[in-house]
Amino acid sequence: MNVEILTPDKTLFSGDAEFVTLPGSNGSFQVFENHAPLIANLGKGTVSIKSASGLESFTVNGGLVEVLKNKVVVLV
């Protein structure tokens, strides 16, 4: 699945991933390939992405995530 982490200033990550762990406002959750469509608020925490190159982590202070058709867009 394709994952993008976007800020108002730049793109922090753009690429394919096996799964993403997100800090939801009511607790962390994971998104895998073929996940159901979803829009959710994010709280403070760490966004972790497992890709072919390994595990990457980004600290966020909140935001939104949209999951649709094997594409995950994280706005922070």
C-alpha positions in Angstrom: 0.0 0.0 0.0 1.1 3.6 -0.6 1.7 5.8 2.4 2.2 9.6 2.5 2.9 11.7 5.6 2.4 15.4 4.8 2.9 18.6 6.8 2.0 22.1 5.6 5.7 22.6 4.6 6.9 19.3 3.2 6.4 15.6 2.7 8.0 13.6 5.5 7.4 10.2 3.9 6.1 8.9 0.6 6.4 5.3 -0.5 5.1 1.7 -0.1 4.7 0.0 3.2 3.6 -3.3 4.7 1.8 -1.6 7.6 1.5 1.7 9.5 1.0 2.1 13.2 -0.8 5.4 14.1 -1.5 7.2 17.4 -5.3 7.5 17.3 -7.0 9.9 19.6 -8.5 6.9 21.5 -5.4 4.7 21.3 -3.0 3.4 18.7 -4.0 1.3 15.8 -2.5 -0.4 12.7 -3.4 -0.2 9.0 -2.5 -3.1 6.7 -3.1 -3.6 3.0 -6.8 -3.8 1.9 -7.9 -2.0 5.1 -11.5 -0.7 5.1 -11.9 3.0 4.2 -11.3 5.2 7.3 -10.9 8.8 8.4 -9.6 9.3 12.0 -8.2 11.9 14.3 -4.7 11.4 15.5 -3.3 12.3 18.9 0.2 13.0 20.1 2.5 10.0 19.5 4.6 8.1 17.0 3.7 7.1 13.4 5.6 4.0 12.5 5.9 2.6 9.0 7.2 -0.8 8.2 8.6 -0.8 4.6 11.0 -2.9 2.6 13.9 -0.7 3.9 12.9 -1.3 7.6 11.0 0.5 10.3 10.7 4.3 10.2 9.2 6.4 13.0 7.9 10.0 13.1 6.7 11.9 16.1 3.5 13.8 15.6 1.4 16.2 17.7 -1.9 15.3 16.2 -3.5 15.3 12.8 -5.8 13.3 10.5 -5.4 10.1 8.6 -7.4 8.9 5.6 -7.3 5.3 4.4 -8.8 4.6 0.9 -8.1 2.0 -1.8 -4.7 0.9 -0.4 -3.5 4.5 0.1 -2.8 6.0 3.5 -2.6 9.8 3.8 -1.5 11.2 7.1 -1.9 15.0 7.6 0.1 16.4 10.5 
